[in-house]
């Protein structure tokens, strides 16, 4: 349960103020948006390429177990990267309009990506 300080009109306050908010640090919003968009473009291209190459060519896929780890990591990162446009819009407007299902899916994609990284690091060490 959230405290009443973190609620405005029965909705949670945004983490990053809206771009039109005169009191919010606009430079932070633009920096966050730029980093989200750069991460989205590079991550989408890179992870899609890894998924394609490992899935398409059986000689690469069957060579070692680490290629399966790379494929799983690329899949988890792809799910995270696909959630970034939603976060961009929420950062820009300061509001989440996509509903609770999209919120849960996007947050779970982050958790899935982090858990996949932890599993890979645990097996390497």
Secondary structure, DSSP 8 states (H G I E B T S, - for coil): ---GGGEETTEE--SS--TT-TTS-HHHHHHHHHHHHHHHHHHHHHHHHHHHHHHH-HHHHTT-HHHHHHHHHHHHHHHHHHHHHHHHHHHHHSS--SHHHHHHHHHHHHHHHHHHHHHHHHHH-
